[in-house]
Amino acid sequence: MLFMAQVCCTPLLAVPLPQSDADELASMFKALADPARLKLLSLIAEREEVCACDLVDPLGISQPTVSHHLKVLYEAGLLDRERRGRWIHYRLVHSTISALRDALAPSLVNS
């Protein structure tokens, strides 16, 4: 699923989630449910932008495996990418990361 410009979702603890929000959140959390992808997200968050070529050594896994994990994160809407020559540069989609944080935040409505 390629992430839409509109960032979801209803906070989990505010009201029962609409099915569409539940599906979108599950897709994003599923993308994060892998230690290598969490590590990649962390490495990319350290900098404004990172070349895929600079992510192989820190993870200690093969380049095709790193590329697969980056693709999963991109398709979940957590990363944006730009091709420059033969390399792809990745950066966080801050609005998506914020939406995930907000979805898990306790609701102030019921306080």
Chimera marker file (.cmm) of the C-alpha trace (Angstrom):
<marker_set name="trace">
<marker id="1" x="0.000" y="0.000" z="0.000" r="1" g="1" b="0" radius="0.5"/>
<marker id="2" x="1.376" y="3.371" z="-0.963" r="1" g="1" b="0" radius="0.5"/>
<marker id="3" x="0.623" y="5.896" z="1.761" r="1" g="1" b="0" radius="0.5"/>
<marker id="4" x="-1.822" y="8.694" z="0.939" r="1" g="1" b="0" radius="0.5"/>
<marker id="5" x="-1.066" y="12.377" z="1.492" r="1" g="1" b="0" radius="0.5"/>
<marker id="6" x="-3.725" y="12.451" z="4.213" r="1" g="1" b="0" radius="0.5"/>
<marker id="7" x="-2.283" y="11.064" z="7.421" r="1" g="1" b="0" radius="0.5"/>
<marker id="8" x="-4.621" y="8.848" z="9.425" r="1" g="1" b="0" radius="0.5"/>
<marker id="9" x="-5.926" y="8.023" z="12.063" r="1" g="1" b="0" radius="0.5"/>
<marker id="10" x="-8.274" y="8.101" z="15.011" r="1" g="1" b="0" radius="0.5"/>
<marker id="11" x="-6.445" y="7.767" z="18.357" r="1" g="1" b="0" radius="0.5"/>
<marker id="12" x="-6.730" y="4.151" z="19.492" r="1" g="1" b="0" radius="0.5"/>
<marker id="13" x="-7.844" y="5.052" z="22.993" r="1" g="1" b="0" radius="0.5"/>
<marker id="14" x="-10.345" y="7.782" z="22.077" r="1" g="1" b="0" radius="0.5"/>
<marker id="15" x="-13.144" y="5.864" z="20.359" r="1" g="1" b="0" radius="0.5"/>
<marker id="16" x="-13.484" y="2.559" z="18.543" r="1" g="1" b="0" radius="0.5"/>
<marker id="17" x="-11.446" y="2.741" z="15.347" r="1" g="1" b="0" radius="0.5"/>
<marker id="18" x="-13.176" y="2.853" z="11.990" r="1" g="1" b="0" radius="0.5"/>
<marker id="19" x="-12.133" y="-0.176" z="9.915" r="1" g="1" b="0" radius="0.5"/>
<marker id="20" x="-10.247" y="1.963" z="7.376" r="1" g="1" b="0" radius="0.5"/>
<marker id="21" x="-8.124" y="3.524" z="10.144" r="1" g="1" b="0" radius="0.5"/>
<marker id="22" x="-7.506" y="0.123" z="11.710" r="1" g="1" b="0" radius="0.5"/>
<marker id="23" x="-6.356" y="-1.269" z="8.351" r="1" g="1" b="0" radius="0.5"/>
<marker id="24" x="-4.020" y="1.671" z="7.699" r="1" g="1" b="0" radius="0.5"/>
<marker id="25" x="-2.515" y="1.635" z="11.197" r="1" g="1" b="0" radius="0.5"/>
<marker id="26" x="-2.036" y="-2.134" z="11.064" r="1" g="1" b="0" radius="0.5"/>
<marker id="27" x="-0.161" y="-1.797" z="7.775" r="1" g="1" b="0" radius="0.5"/>
<marker id="28" x="2.214" y="0.777" z="9.255" r="1" g="1" b="0" radius="0.5"/>
<marker id="29" x="2.778" y="-1.152" z="12.480" r="1" g="1" b="0" radius="0.5"/>
<marker id="30" x="3.318" y="-4.368" z="10.520" r="1" g="1" b="0" radius="0.5"/>
<marker id="31" x="6.094" y="-2.607" z="8.590" r="1" g="1" b="0" radius="0.5"/>
<marker id="32" x="7.708" y="-1.691" z="11.917" r="1" g="1" b="0" radius="0.5"/>
<marker id="33" x="7.386" y="-5.193" z="13.367" r="1" g="1" b="0" radius="0.5"/>
<marker id="34" x="10.861" y="-6.279" z="12.297" r="1" g="1" b="0" radius="0.5"/>
<marker id="35" x="14.113" y="-5.510" z="14.139" r="1" g="1" b="0" radius="0.5"/>
<marker id="36" x="16.011" y="-4.686" z="10.921" r="1" g="1" b="0" radius="0.5"/>
<marker id="37" x="13.334" y="-2.211" z="9.814" r="1" g="1" b="0" radius="0.5"/>
<marker id="38" x="13.287" y="-0.551" z="13.241" r="1" g="1" b="0" radius="0.5"/>
<marker id="39" x="17.079" y="-0.237" z="13.063" r="1" g="1" b="0" radius="0.5"/>
<marker id="40" x="16.837" y="1.233" z="9.538" r="1" g="1" b="0" radius="0.5"/>
<marker id="41" x="14.258" y="3.765" z="10.681" r="1" g="1" b="0" radius="0.5"/>
<marker id="42" x="16.516" y="4.721" z="13.576" r="1" g="1" b="0" radius="0.5"/>
<marker id="43" x="19.559" y="5.127" z="11.319" r="1" g="1" b="0" radius="0.5"/>
<marker id="44" x="17.625" y="7.288" z="8.868" r="1" g="1" b="0" radius="0.5"/>
<marker id="45" x="16.150" y="9.380" z="11.689" r="1" g="1" b="0" radius="0.5"/>
<marker id="46" x="19.702" y="10.259" z="12.810" r="1" g="1" b="0" radius="0.5"/>
<marker id="47" x="20.198" y="12.266" z="9.634" r="1" g="1" b="0" radius="0.5"/>
<marker id="48" x="18.108" y="14.375" z="7.328" r="1" g="1" b="0" radius="0.5"/>
<marker id="49" x="18.645" y="11.933" z="4.485" r="1" g="1" b="0" radius="0.5"/>
<marker id="50" x="20.596" y="8.702" z="3.941" r="1" g="1" b="0" radius="0.5"/>
<marker id="51" x="21.818" y="6.920" z="0.841" r="1" g="1" b="0" radius="0.5"/>
<marker id="52" x="20.772" y="3.270" z="0.744" r="1" g="1" b="0" radius="0.5"/>
<marker id="53" x="24.437" y="2.441" z="0.121" r="1" g="1" b="0" radius="0.5"/>
<marker id="54" x="25.286" y="3.708" z="3.624" r="1" g="1" b="0" radius="0.5"/>
<marker id="55" x="22.808" y="1.399" z="5.359" r="1" g="1" b="0" radius="0.5"/>
<marker id="56" x="24.258" y="-2.018" z="4.506" r="1" g="1" b="0" radius="0.5"/>
<marker id="57" x="27.288" y="-2.051" z="6.836" r="1" g="1" b="0" radius="0.5"/>
<marker id="58" x="25.528" y="-0.800" z="9.994" r="1" g="1" b="0" radius="0.5"/>
<marker id="59" x="22.923" y="-3.566" z="9.688" r="1" g="1" b="0" radius="0.5"/>
<marker id="60" x="25.323" y="-6.338" z="8.739" r="1" g="1" b="0" radius="0.5"/>
<marker id="61" x="22.897" y="-7.798" z="6.211" r="1" g="1" b="0" radius="0.5"/>
<marker id="62" x="23.061" y="-8.022" z="2.440" r="1" g="1" b="0" radius="0.5"/>
<marker id="63" x="22.249" y="-5.117" z="0.151" r="1" g="1" b="0" radius="0.5"/>
<marker id="64" x="19.218" y="-6.887" z="-1.403" r="1" g="1" b="0" radius="0.5"/>
<marker id="65" x="17.797" y="-7.519" z="2.086" r="1" g="1" b="0" radius="0.5"/>
<marker id="66" x="18.325" y="-3.879" z="3.083" r="1" g="1" b="0" radius="0.5"/>
<marker id="67" x="16.604" y="-2.807" z="-0.150" r="1" g="1" b="0" radius="0.5"/>
<marker id="68" x="13.655" y="-5.071" z="0.615" r="1" g="1" b="0" radius="0.5"/>
<marker id="69" x="13.254" y="-3.617" z="4.115" r="1" g="1" b="0" radius="0.5"/>
<marker id="70" x="13.506" y="-0.060" z="2.771" r="1" g="1" b="0" radius="0.5"/>
<marker id="71" x="10.819" y="-0.856" z="0.197" r="1" g="1" b="0" radius="0.5"/>
<marker id="72" x="8.490" y="-2.158" z="2.927" r="1" g="1" b="0" radius="0.5"/>
<marker id="73" x="9.003" y="1.019" z="4.978" r="1" g="1" b="0" radius="0.5"/>
<marker id="74" x="8.479" y="3.171" z="1.884" r="1" g="1" b="0" radius="0.5"/>
<marker id="75" x="5.278" y="1.369" z="0.889" r="1" g="1" b="0" radius="0.5"/>
<marker id="76" x="3.938" y="1.776" z="4.435" r="1" g="1" b="0" radius="0.5"/>
<marker id="77" x="4.415" y="5.533" z="4.098" r="1" g="1" b="0" radius="0.5"/>
<marker id="78" x="7.141" y="5.764" z="6.731" r="1" g="1" b="0" radius="0.5"/>
<marker id="79" x="9.909" y="6.771" z="4.311" r="1" g="1" b="0" radius="0.5"/>
<marker id="80" x="10.175" y="8.947" z="1.264" r="1" g="1" b="0" radius="0.5"/>
<marker id="81" x="12.823" y="8.336" z="-1.386" r="1" g="1" b="0" radius="0.5"/>
<marker id="82" x="14.591" y="10.046" z="-4.241" r="1" g="1" b="0" radius="0.5"/>
<marker id="83" x="16.743" y="8.441" z="-6.912" r="1" g="1" b="0" radius="0.5"/>
<marker id="84" x="20.042" y="10.170" z="-7.679" r="1" g="1" b="0" radius="0.5"/>
<marker id="85" x="21.976" y="8.364" z="-10.355" r="1" g="1" b="0" radius="0.5"/>
<marker id="86" x="22.225" y="4.729" z="-9.337" r="1" g="1" b="0" radius="0.5"/>
<marker id="87" x="21.523" y="5.353" z="-5.640" r="1" g="1" b="0" radius="0.5"/>
<marker id="88" x="18.316" y="5.991" z="-3.752" r="1" g="1" b="0" radius="0.5"/>
<marker id="89" x="18.263" y="8.418" z="-0.838" r="1" g="1" b="0" radius="0.5"/>
<marker id="90" x="15.743" y="7.944" z="1.972" r="1" g="1" b="0" radius="0.5"/>
<marker id="91" x="14.249" y="10.296" z="4.546" r="1" g="1" b="0" radius="0.5"/>
<marker id="92" x="11.564" y="9.946" z="7.202" r="1" g="1" b="0" radius="0.5"/>
<marker id="93" x="8.004" y="11.032" z="6.531" r="1" g="1" b="0" radius="0.5"/>
<marker id="94" x="7.629" y="12.961" z="9.767" r="1" g="1" b="0" radius="0.5"/>
<marker id="95" x="3.859" y="13.357" z="9.406" r="1" g="1" b="0" radius="0.5"/>
<marker id="96" x="3.417" y="9.570" z="9.334" r="1" g="1" b="0" radius="0.5"/>
<marker id="97" x="5.676" y="9.061" z="12.352" r="1" g="1" b="0" radius="0.5"/>
<marker id="98" x="3.686" y="11.753" z="14.190" r="1" g="1" b="0" radius="0.5"/>
<marker id="99" x="0.394" y="10.112" z="13.210" r="1" g="1" b="0" radius="0.5"/>
<marker id="100" x="1.565" y="6.783" z="14.661" r="1" g="1" b="0" radius="0.5"/>
<marker id="101" x="2.642" y="8.494" z="17.872" r="1" g="1" b="0" radius="0.5"/>
<marker id="102" x="-0.666" y="10.357" z="18.097" r="1" g="1" b="0" radius="0.5"/>
<marker id="103" x="-2.672" y="7.185" z="17.441" r="1" g="1" b="0" radius="0.5"/>
<marker id="104" x="-1.044" y="5.596" z="20.491" r="1" g="1" b="0" radius="0.5"/>
<marker id="105" x="-1.314" y="8.676" z="22.707" r="1" g="1" b="0" radius="0.5"/>
<marker id="106" x="-3.880" y="8.549" z="25.495" r="1" g="1" b="0" radius="0.5"/>
<marker id="107" x="-6.947" y="10.531" z="24.634" r="1" g="1" b="0" radius="0.5"/>
<marker id="108" x="-7.385" y="13.804" z="26.472" r="1" g="1" b="0" radius="0.5"/>
<marker id="109" x="-11.116" y="13.686" z="25.696" r="1" g="1" b="0" radius="0.5"/>
<marker id="110" x="-11.866" y="11.121" z="28.426" r="1" g="1" b="0" radius="0.5"/>
<marker id="111" x="-9.576" y="12.673" z="31.046" r="1" g="1" b="0" radius="0.5"/>
<link id1="1" id2="2" r="1" g="1" b="0" radius="0.2"/>
<link id1="2" id2="3" r="1" g="1" b="0" radius="0.2"/>
<link id1="3" id2="4" r="1" g="1" b="0" radius="0.2"/>
<link id1="4" id2="5" r="1" g="1" b="0" radius="0.2"/>
<link id1="5" id2="6" r="1" g="1" b="0" radius="0.2"/>
<link id1="6" id2="7" r="1" g="1" b="0" radius="0.2"/>
<link id1="7" id2="8" r="1" g="1" b="0" radius="0.2"/>
<link id1="8" id2="9" r="1" g="1" b="0" radius="0.2"/>
<link id1="9" id2="10" r="1" g="1" b="0" radius="0.2"/>
<link id1="10" id2="11" r="1" g="1" b="0" radius="0.2"/>
<link id1="11" id2="12" r="1" g="1" b="0" radius="0.2"/>
<link id1="12" id2="13" r="1" g="1" b="0" radius="0.2"/>
<link id1="13" id2="14" r="1" g="1" b="0" radius="0.2"/>
<link id1="14" id2="15" r="1" g="1" b="0" radius="0.2"/>
<link id1="15" id2="16" r="1" g="1" b="0" radius="0.2"/>
<link id1="16" id2="17" r="1" g="1" b="0" radius="0.2"/>
<link id1="17" id2="18" r="1" g="1" b="0" radius="0.2"/>
<link id1="18" id2="19" r="1" g="1" b="0" radius="0.2"/>
<link id1="19" id2="20" r="1" g="1" b="0" radius="0.2"/>
<link id1="20" id2="21" r="1" g="1" b="0" radius="0.2"/>
<link id1="21" id2="22" r="1" g="1" b="0" radius="0.2"/>
<link id1="22" id2="23" r="1" g="1" b="0" radius="0.2"/>
<link id1="23" id2="24" r="1" g="1" b="0" radius="0.2"/>
<link id1="24" id2="25" r="1" g="1" b="0" radius="0.2"/>
<link id1="25" id2="26" r="1" g="1" b="0" radius="0.2"/>
<link id1="26" id2="27" r="1" g="1" b="0" radius="0.2"/>
<link id1="27" id2="28" r="1" g="1" b="0" radius="0.2"/>
<link id1="28" id2="29" r="1" g="1" b="0" radius="0.2"/>
<link id1="29" id2="30" r="1" g="1" b="0" radius="0.2"/>
<link id1="30" id2="31" r="1" g="1" b="0" radius="0.2"/>
<link id1="31" id2="32" r="1" g="1" b="0" radius="0.2"/>
<link id1="32" id2="33" r="1" g="1" b="0" radius="0.2"/>
<link id1="33" id2="34" r="1" g="1" b="0" radius="0.2"/>
<link id1="34" id2="35" r="1" g="1" b="0" radius="0.2"/>
<link id1="35" id2="36" r="1" g="1" b="0" radius="0.2"/>
<link id1="36" id2="37" r="1" g="1" b="0" radius="0.2"/>
<link id1="37" id2="38" r="1" g="1" b="0" radius="0.2"/>
<link id1="38" id2="39" r="1" g="1" b="0" radius="0.2"/>
<link id1="39" id2="40" r="1" g="1" b="0" radius="0.2"/>
<link id1="40" id2="41" r="1" g="1" b="0" radius="0.2"/>
<link id1="41" id2="42" r="1" g="1" b="0" radius="0.2"/>
<link id1="42" id2="43" r="1" g="1" b="0" radius="0.2"/>
<link id1="43" id2="44" r="1" g="1" b="0" radius="0.2"/>
<link id1="44" id2="45" r="1" g="1" b="0" radius="0.2"/>
<link id1="45" id2="46" r="1" g="1" b="0" radius="0.2"/>
<link id1="46" id2="47" r="1" g="1" b="0" radius="0.2"/>
<link id1="47" id2="48" r="1" g="1" b="0" radius="0.2"/>
<link id1="48" id2="49" r="1" g="1" b="0" radius="0.2"/>
<link id1="49" id2="50" r="1" g="1" b="0" radius="0.2"/>
<link id1="50" id2="51" r="1" g="1" b="0" radius="0.2"/>
<link id1="51" id2="52" r="1" g="1" b="0" radius="0.2"/>
<link id1="52" id2="53" r="1" g="1" b="0" radius="0.2"/>
<link id1="53" id2="54" r="1" g="1" b="0" radius="0.2"/>
<link id1="54" id2="55" r="1" g="1" b="0" radius="0.2"/>
<link id1="55" id2="56" r="1" g="1" b="0" radius="0.2"/>
<link id1="56" id2="57" r="1" g="1" b="0" radius="0.2"/>
<link id1="57" id2="58" r="1" g="1" b="0" radius="0.2"/>
<link id1="58" id2="59" r="1" g="1" b="0" radius="0.2"/>
<link id1="59" id2="60" r="1" g="1" b="0" radius="0.2"/>
<link id1="60" id2="61" r="1" g="1" b="0" radius="0.2"/>
<link id1="61" id2="62" r="1" g="1" b="0" radius="0.2"/>
<link id1="62" id2="63" r="1" g="1" b="0" radius="0.2"/>
<link id1="63" id2="64" r="1" g="1" b="0" radius="0.2"/>
<link id1="64" id2="65" r="1" g="1" b="0" radius="0.2"/>
<link id1="65" id2="66" r="1" g="1" b="0" radius="0.2"/>
<link id1="66" id2="67" r="1" g="1" b="0" radius="0.2"/>
<link id1="67" id2="68" r="1" g="1" b="0" radius="0.2"/>
<link id1="68" id2="69" r="1" g="1" b="0" radius="0.2"/>
<link id1="69" id2="70" r="1" g="1" b="0" radius="0.2"/>
<link id1="70" id2="71" r="1" g="1" b="0" radius="0.2"/>
<link id1="71" id2="72" r="1" g="1" b="0" radius="0.2"/>
<link id1="72" id2="73" r="1" g="1" b="0" radius="0.2"/>
<link id1="73" id2="74" r="1" g="1" b="0" radius="0.2"/>
<link id1="74" id2="75" r="1" g="1" b="0" radius="0.2"/>
<link id1="75" id2="76" r="1" g="1" b="0" radius="0.2"/>
<link id1="76" id2="77" r="1" g="1" b="0" radius="0.2"/>
<link id1="77" id2="78" r="1" g="1" b="0" radius="0.2"/>
<link id1="78" id2="79" r="1" g="1" b="0" radius="0.2"/>
<link id1="79" id2="80" r="1" g="1" b="0" radius="0.2"/>
<link id1="80" id2="81" r="1" g="1" b="0" radius="0.2"/>
<link id1="81" id2="82" r="1" g="1" b="0" radius="0.2"/>
<link id1="82" id2="83" r="1" g="1" b="0" radius="0.2"/>
<link id1="83" id2="84" r="1" g="1" b="0" radius="0.2"/>
<link id1="84" id2="85" r="1" g="1" b="0" radius="0.2"/>
<link id1="85" id2="86" r="1" g="1" b="0" radius="0.2"/>
<link id1="86" id2="87" r="1" g="1" b="0" radius="0.2"/>
<link id1="87" id2="88" r="1" g="1" b="0" radius="0.2"/>
<link id1="88" id2="89" r="1" g="1" b="0" radius="0.2"/>
<link id1="89" id2="90" r="1" g="1" b="0" radius="0.2"/>
<link id1="90" id2="91" r="1" g="1" b="0" radius="0.2"/>
<link id1="91" id2="92" r="1" g="1" b="0" radius="0.2"/>
<link id1="92" id2="93" r="1" g="1" b="0" radius="0.2"/>
<link id1="93" id2="94" r="1" g="1" b="0" radius="0.2"/>
<link id1="94" id2="95" r="1" g="1" b="0" radius="0.2"/>
<link id1="95" id2="96" r="1" g="1" b="0" radius="0.2"/>
<link id1="96" id2="97" r="1" g="1" b="0" radius="0.2"/>
<link id1="97" id2="98" r="1" g="1" b="0" radius="0.2"/>
<link id1="98" id2="99" r="1" g="1" b="0" radius="0.2"/>
<link id1="99" id2="100" r="1" g="1" b="0" radius="0.2"/>
<link id1="100" id2="101" r="1" g="1" b="0" radius="0.2"/>
<link id1="101" id2="102" r="1" g="1" b="0" radius="0.2"/>
<link id1="102" id2="103" r="1" g="1" b="0" radius="0.2"/>
<link id1="103" id2="104" r="1" g="1" b="0" radius="0.2"/>
<link id1="104" id2="105" r="1" g="1" b="0" radius="0.2"/>
<link id1="105" id2="106" r="1" g="1" b="0" radius="0.2"/>
<link id1="106" id2="107" r="1" g="1" b="0" radius="0.2"/>
<link id1="107" id2="108" r="1" g="1" b="0" radius="0.2"/>
<link id1="108" id2="109" r="1" g="1" b="0" radius="0.2"/>
<link id1="109" id2="110" r="1" g="1" b="0" radius="0.2"/>
<link id1="110" id2="111" r="1" g="1" b="0" radius="0.2"/>
</marker_set>
